[in-house]
C-alpha cells in the first residue's frame, strides 16, 4: 500500500532562536520512501542534518525573528501488514543481551524505574518471561491510563502517569517501557506517524503517535499500550530512551507553536491531495 504523510508546522519567534527538529523518517524506512520528503522552510532559513546517538536524523537551524514555517509531504510504500505478534518469543537473561540493548534497561528522564520496580515484580513476576510477560505489561498500561488530549502534560513521568491514571500516547508508552525495564526486558520509546488505517477514523485532528519496542528472542518487536492492538501503517521517525530523546522540536529560546497539522492516510486509486494549510 501507499501512505501519504507530512506536516505543516509553524512557530513564532520574538528573536533569533536555534532549534533542533526530529521530523525526518528514520533511516530504517529509507527504501520505502517513494517521493522526496525534504523539509520546506521559510525564506532565508539555512538547515543541516546530523545523526544523534540513537541513529535518528536531526535537523538544526537558527529560526529568524518572526514566523518559522516547516512543511513536507511525501509518499511511503508500506507492506500493509499489521504489527507482528510472536507468542513464542523468549526473554533473554540480562547476561546474554547484546551491549546495544543494555541502555534500554536503565532509568531515564521520564522512565523512573526505581519508583515502579516493586510494583512491576508484584504484578508480573509470576508470568513467564517473554511475550506473555511483555503483553501483560502492555495490557496493564492500556487499562491503567485514560486517554485524552486534554490530559497532556509535558513533564509527566511514568510513575506519575501510573498514579494520575490519565495521559496521552506518550504516557502509555512511558509506563509500559518503564515496567518492561523493571522486569529486565529492554524497551525503547518510538515516535512517528500512525494513521487510521484499518480502524475507524478518529474525529480528533491527526497528530504524531508514540509507541514502543521490546527486545525478545534477539530482535525488537513493536507494542502499543495506547491502542493495544496490532496496527497497520506505522512510519517510524525516531527511537530513544523516552520522549526527551525524540522531541519533534527543541528550541534554545522562545518559540511559540502557532500551527500544527499532521497528515497520515492510505492512498487508494487517486492522486495525493495537497496538504491543507491552516489560515
N, C-alpha and C positions, 0 to 999 in steps of 0.2 A: 504494500500500500504506500501511498504518498501522503505526507503530512505537511501542511503549511504552518510555519511557525514564525514568530517575530515579536517585536515590541516597539513601542513608541513612548519614550520616557523623556521628561524634561525637568530640569532643576533651575531655580532662580538663585543666582549667587550675587550677593551685595558687593563682592570683591573677587579678585582672582583667587581660585581655590584649587589646589592639587587634589585629584580624585583618582582612585583606582576602581575599575569596573571588572566584575566577573560575569560576563554575559555571553561569551562565545561558547559554543558547544564543546564538550570535552573531546580531546583528540581521539578517543576510542570510537567516536562516531564519524570520523573524517571521511571514511569511504562511503558513508551513507548520505552525505550532504550533496544534493543534486544541483543546487544553484548557489550563486555567490551569497555569502552571509556577512559580507563586510559591513562594519558599522558606518552609518552616515551621521556626521556631526554638524553642528552649527558652523558657519563660516569662520575660518581662522583658527580652528582647533587642531593642534598637532598631537596625535596619539601614537603610541607604540606598544607592542605586546611583549610579554615575558611569561615564563613559566614559574609558578610558585612551587614550594617544596612537595606538593601533592600531585604535581603534574597538570594542574589546571591552567588555562590560558587567562591571563590577566591583562587588562589594558590600562595604561597610565596616561594621564593628560593633565593639563592645567586649564581649568574652566575659566573663561573670561568673565569679567563683570557683566551681569545681565543674565540672559536666558541661555542655558545649555540644553540642546536637544540631541538625543541619541536615538537612532532608529535602525532597524533592519527587518527584512522579510526574506524568507528562503524556503526551500522545499527539501524535505528529508525522506529518503527511502527507508521503509520500515518493514520488518518481517510480517507484521500483523499478528504475531503470536503473543499470548499473554505472558506475564511473569512466570518463570519456571517454578514448579513445585517439585521438591525432591524429598519425599518422606524418609528415604533410606540414608540421607546424608548424615555422616557421623561428625561428632565433635572431637577435635584433636586435643590431646594433652598440651598444656602450655609449652612444655619442653620440646614438643615436636613441631611447633608453629614456625613458619618462616619469619626471619627477622623483620621483614617489612610489615607483618601483621601485628607485631607486638605493640606499636604505638596506639593501636586501636583497642587495646585493653586498659589503657590508662585513663584517669580522670582528665577532664578538660574544662574549658570555661563554663559551659552550660551542662556538662555531664558530670555531676558531682557524685561519683560512685561511693565515696566514703559515707554519704548520708543514706544510701539506699541498699548497701550491701547486705545487712542483716535481714531486711525485708525480702530481698531477692532470694536469699538462700532459704528463707522460711516458706516462700511461695513455690519456688521452682527446684529446690534441691532434691526433691523426691521424684522428679521427672527425668526420664532417661536423657542423657546428653545427646545433642544432635538436633535434627529437625524438629522433633516433638517439643524439646525444650525451647528452641527458638520461636516456634509458632505459639507456644503457650505464653511467652513473653509478649509477642505481638498482640495476641488476643487480649491480654490483660491491659496493655496500654490503650488499645482500642476502646475497651469498655470503661476504663478508668476516667478518661478525659471527654468532656463535652466539647464538640467543635463549634466555633462561632467566630466570625471575623471581628466582632466587637470585643472578643476576649483577647485580642492580640496585645502582647507586651514584650518589648524588645529585650528585656533583661531577665526574663523568667528562666530559672534553671529547671533541670529535670525534677529535683526533689520538690521545688515549689509548684511545678505543674502537677505533680502527684498529690500534693496537699490541697491545691486550689481546685483540682479536678475540672479544669477548663483550659482552652487554648486554641491554637491554630495548628496547621500541619507540622510546623517545626517543633511544637511542644510534644506532639505524639511521637515524632522521631527521636527527640532528645530523651524522652522517658524510656522508649524501647532500647535505644542504643545504650543507655546507662545501665539498665537492668541486664542487658546481654553481657556487657563488660563485667558486671558484678559476678556473673556466672562463668567467667573465663571464655566467653565467646567473643572474638574480635568483631567489632561493629563500627561502621563508618557512616557518617551523615552524607546525604546526597541532595542536590537541588537541581531542578531542571523544569522542562515542560511536561505537562500531563493533561492532555485534552480529554473531553468527554467522548471517548471513542469506545463503542460497545457498551455504554452505560447511559442511563437517562441524562439529558442535559441539565447541568446545574444552572439555575437562573442567575446566580451571582456573577459579577464580572470575572473574567479569566485572570488568573494570577500564576506566578511560578509556584511549583509544588516542592515539598520536601518528603523524602522517603529515606530508607537506609539499607545497607548491605551487611550481611553477616558472613563470616568465613567458616565454612564447613567442608569437610572432605577435600581440602586442598584448593578451594576456589570460593569466590564470592557469589552470594545469592541475594536477590532483591526481595525486601519485605516492606510493607507499607502499613504502619499502625493506624493511620487515619482511616483509610479505606478498608484495610484488612481483606482484600480480595485481589486476585491476580488481575492486573490491568494491561491494556494494550496501548502501545504508542508512547512509552516514556522516552524522552530525549534528554540525556544527561548533559548538564552544564558543568558541574563541579562536585568533587568529593572532598571531605575533610574530617577532622575530629568532631566538629559540631558547626553550628551556624556561624560562629565567629570566623571560621576559616574560609567561608564561601559566601560572604555578604555580596549581594549584587553591586553595591556601591559603598565605598568608604571615602568620605570626604575629610580632608585635613583642614577644615574651616567651615563656615556657614554655607550650606547648600540645601535649599528648601525644595522638596519634591512638589511639583505643580501639575504634573501629568504622568499617568502611568497606565499604559494599555498593553496587554499581552494577548496574543492570539495563538491558538494551537487547535487545528482542526484537520480532519481527514479530507483529502481532495478526492472527489469521485470523478464523474465524467464531465468535468468543467475546468475551466482555467481558474487560477487563483485570482481572487478579487483584491484590489488594493487594500492595504491595512487602513482601517478607519482611524483618522486622527481627530482627537478632541479639539473643539474650537478654543 
